[in-house]
Amino acid sequence: MINKIALVLLACFLLSAICLAKEPPVVNDDTISDQVRINLVSDKVVGVLPFEVSVKQGVVTLSGTADQASQRSRAEKLAKKVKGVKSVVNQITIKTK
């Protein structure tokens, strides 16, 4: 009898642990913005460029200036990789010489 009660309690404990572990983290505009900024700063190609990032309802807007078109497209690709991003509006301009 005691073994059956212990087994039921153990099963309940394990089920509750599994339910808590499967709850996905909340992805909101602030977490998206933070992750996009981290991705940009961590990148060797665009990390030194002062891009601005804003997010509204999962839509990321990038602005600022880049030296080359490849840097502009790289920033957009990095932003698109972030979980929760619905689309990217790339307003980064290329510096003219």
C-alpha positions as CSV (number, residue, x, y, z in Angstrom):
1,M,0.0,0.0,0.0
2,I,2.7,2.5,1.0
3,N,4.6,1.5,-2.2
4,K,1.6,2.4,-4.3
5,I,1.2,5.8,-2.7
6,A,4.9,6.5,-3.1
7,L,4.7,5.5,-6.8
8,V,1.6,7.8,-7.4
9,L,3.4,10.7,-5.6
10,L,6.5,10.2,-7.7
11,A,4.5,10.0,-10.9
12,C,2.7,13.3,-10.0
13,F,6.0,15.0,-9.2
14,L,7.5,13.9,-12.5
15,L,4.5,15.0,-14.5
16,S,4.6,18.4,-12.9
17,A,8.3,18.8,-13.6
18,I,7.7,17.9,-17.3
19,C,4.9,20.4,-17.6
20,L,7.0,23.2,-16.2
21,A,10.0,22.3,-18.4
22,K,7.9,22.5,-21.6
23,E,6.6,26.0,-21.0
24,P,8.2,28.1,-23.7
25,P,9.9,31.4,-22.8
26,V,8.0,34.6,-23.5
27,V,9.2,36.4,-26.7
28,N,8.3,40.0,-26.7
29,D,9.6,43.1,-28.5
30,D,12.1,43.9,-25.7
31,T,13.7,40.4,-25.9
32,I,13.7,40.5,-29.7
33,S,15.4,43.9,-29.6
34,D,18.0,42.8,-27.1
35,Q,18.8,39.7,-29.1
36,V,19.1,41.6,-32.4
37,R,21.5,44.1,-30.8
38,I,23.6,41.2,-29.3
39,N,23.7,39.5,-32.7
40,L,24.8,42.8,-34.4
41,V,27.5,43.7,-31.9
42,S,28.9,40.2,-31.8
43,D,29.3,40.0,-35.6
44,K,32.8,40.6,-37.0
45,V,31.4,42.3,-40.2
46,V,28.9,44.7,-38.7
47,G,29.8,44.8,-35.0
48,V,31.6,48.1,-35.2
49,L,28.8,50.0,-37.0
50,P,26.3,52.0,-34.9
51,F,23.0,50.6,-36.1
52,E,19.7,51.5,-34.4
53,V,17.2,48.8,-33.7
54,S,13.5,49.2,-33.0
55,V,10.9,46.6,-32.7
56,K,7.1,46.8,-32.8
57,Q,4.9,43.7,-32.7
58,G,7.8,41.5,-33.9
59,V,8.7,43.8,-36.9
60,V,12.3,44.9,-36.6
61,T,13.4,48.2,-38.1
62,L,17.1,48.7,-38.7
63,S,18.5,52.2,-39.3
64,G,21.9,53.9,-39.5
65,T,24.7,53.9,-42.1
66,A,27.0,51.2,-43.5
67,D,30.2,51.4,-45.5
68,Q,29.2,48.7,-47.9
69,A,26.0,47.1,-49.2
70,S,27.3,43.7,-47.9
71,Q,27.2,45.1,-44.3
72,R,23.6,46.3,-44.9
73,S,22.5,42.9,-46.0
74,R,24.5,41.1,-43.3
75,A,22.7,43.2,-40.6
76,E,19.3,42.3,-42.1
77,K,20.2,38.5,-42.2
78,L,21.3,38.6,-38.5
79,A,18.1,40.3,-37.5
80,K,16.0,37.7,-39.3
81,K,17.6,34.9,-37.5
82,V,16.2,36.0,-34.1
83,K,13.3,34.0,-32.7
84,G,10.1,35.9,-32.8
85,V,11.0,38.3,-35.7
86,K,8.1,38.5,-38.2
87,S,9.9,40.7,-40.7
88,V,12.7,43.2,-41.0
89,V,12.5,46.7,-42.4
90,N,16.0,47.7,-43.5
91,Q,16.5,51.4,-43.5
92,I,20.2,51.3,-43.3
93,T,21.8,53.6,-45.9
94,I,25.2,53.2,-47.6
95,K,27.8,56.0,-47.1
96,T,28.6,57.9,-50.2
97,K,32.2,58.9,-50.8
